[in-house]
Amino acid sequence: MLIKDNDIVTDEWTVLRLHGGDAADRIAVPAGKVIVPLPVWNCQYEALQGRTELGLWLAGFDRAEDIPDAVHRFPVIAIDFHKYTDGRGYTLAYRLRKQMGFRGELRAMGDILRDQLFFLKRVGFDTFDVRADKDANDAMKGFNDFSLSYQASVDTDAPLFKRVTRGVAA
Amino acid sequence: MYRYDRFDHQLVAERVAQFRDQVCRRLSGELKEDEFRVLRLQNGVYMQVHAYMMRIAAPYGLVSAAQMRMFAHIARKYDRGYGHFTTRQNIQFNWLKLQDTPDILADLATVEAHAIQTSGSCIRSITSDEFAGVAPDEIVDPRPFAEILRQWSTFHPEFAFLPRKFKVSITGATEDRAAIEVNDIGLQVVKNAQGEVGFRVLVGGGLGRTPVIGTEIDAFVPWQHLLTYVESIVRVYNEFGRRDNLYKARIKILVKAIGIDEFRRRVNEEWVLSKNGPNTLTQAELDRVAAHFSAPHYADLREGDAEVAVLRRENKAFANWFKRNVKPHKVAGYAAVELSLKRTGVAPGDATAEQMAAAADLADRYSFGELRISHMQNLVLADVRQSDLIELWEETKVHGFATPNIGLLTDIICCPGGDFCTLANARSITLAKAVDERFDDIDYLQDIGEIDLNISGCVNACAHHHVGHIGILGVDKSGEEWYQVSIGGSKGSPAAIGKIIGRSFHFAQIPEVVERLLQVYVRERFADERFIDTVRRIGIEPFVEHVYATPVQEEGSLLLPAYDLIQQGTPYDVPYYSPRF
């Protein structure tokens, strides 16, 4: 189940993952809407570049400089959190949105839990593939944990002190 | 001090509600411990040996009398009537029940306090000089910048899951009392030749199992760029810091691995993109925050007080207290006063609820209703009239704050150690007590003079043993507690890592080892030379030679230490205990 625009929607995409013996240059990319890992895109670039309905997913250890120049060609980019405590994906998302100007769907997947959703949304994720054993309806409550924030990020262009008139010393 | 506006209040209230719900989900079993651990840590809640511990933030060490009274209330209502002030200028309570922690946060919110990011792999509560705003050697008051950093780092969406904890310290004085060289980021507020304010920025300092002195990454970052620059550093760290090994995950390891030049290059490459961007500070915002720290209404007084001068001559106890516990103030006729939390028989930094309430009253009556927590784990009344010193001294005696030992051997920095902490290899509080008892002669202590003794119960170095003039580290050797001794460390001006003197000792040998180190100092020192200066001048060899010259006897009374806390057993019927029990 996928959270999108504060709603639960059916996921139209299939995520291709490399398992044990799979080689990035030989694994078959199925037809239809598929999100492929970065190594598959890199190895099978020739064959894949003509496909319009193709998504890309990045792991936490993927660096901004590894991201293809063709980033804008993907309707969806997913970032995989193998463990929710691995915070690299937040910076990766920030870079994609703020520094590379990616405007497509930015999806958080993997170990995605309710208590991270507020932060994930702030750095630019707009779809959330909540971990299968959790209730996505319940998880959505996480978006409302806070109604304001101090810093500028992807969701807010200015820090609080530039957005509102703040209190002064008595 | 900084007072919340409605936005600060709202955020803290929402945090309380969020944590209440998280605790509820944990108690119902909906959240597993592995999912809950990070959530509770980011609210300062640890699962310790006997119970839950909560670390409450006192941002940059500043506390109002109302907050101090609330700490007393928490101690009475939820704990066992006392609390522990920490080296990062916070306070922690050791005997809590998990289900009470949301109520504690709600109580704290009523006095504009919280426990946000006092633990966890995130940007921690920021520390500063306990004499900020009053120190004669201050160039720029660091507190407005500390508060601006506090707000920026609070719930920063990108940095809630860093590779490891991230500590920032800031000073605006000539003498570094904030240990900026041993923080992940150390900031020194300076003025350039044009008189403009900016920051000398250090990066990659830290203690723990790999002690490193921070390296200068930029000599002058103009104040407007404070947030964008610090954000660039943390972003590079978040991306490149190691996550495969907990012990190699601090920023200091990254800086060492790629070198300061390469690290600086990456930070600058990042900074170019955000410099002058939205997070750039404005004069209006700095002025707004700085107004919260404007000087209190000082009376127009003359420097010095005749009665104080007389009593210093006539009363040795007062003279000792004045010498050690009274500090200079930049305003004529005022002084800063340290309330010692280091009494023989009491864990360093511990204070009872009665003491906290008394300290709050003293602050109201003598110091504009404010206190500071020092990194030495004492309390400070920063704005006391010199003409009030005698009266204040009498009162501090009544409340057990008057031990005239600030900066002396028994002003020990000590972590909770094996008596409380699940990480410890050895006890530290109990050892501090043994050292206290051995050296309880105030004349001898005064003669030895300034010396930092730091005792950590494990390599995590919560008591900063590496930078103690004498540092003691608890180590585990096949299940037994041993202690490694180092000398020559210094926490600042300049910072240095101590050198280990040789093989480790048993618990019961340590007081004698300390005594032998002091014997060498007394033998070798020049007039008025501090212990650390003697060590720097003659090196560690003469100390090593003397300590190991003859076998160090174990002190009989320490051989079977009463393990009081453990004998008391687990106090609560709560099904979430430390794995140790």
Interface residues (C-beta under 8 A of the other chain):
Chain A: G60 R63 A64 Y84 T85 D86 G87 R88 Y90 T91 L92 Y94 Q99 L113 D115 Q116 F118 F119 L120 R122 V123 D145 F146 S147 L148 S149 Y150 Q151 A152 S153 D157 A158 P159 L160 F161 K162 V164 R166 G167 V168 A169 A170
Chain B: R3 Y4 D5 R6 F7 D8 Q10 L11 E14 R15 Q18 Q22 E35 V38 L39 S121 Q151 W152 T154 F155 H156 P157 E158 F159 A160 F161 L162 P163 L227 R235 N238 E239 R243 L273 G277 P278 N279 T282 A284 E285 R288 A291 H292 S294
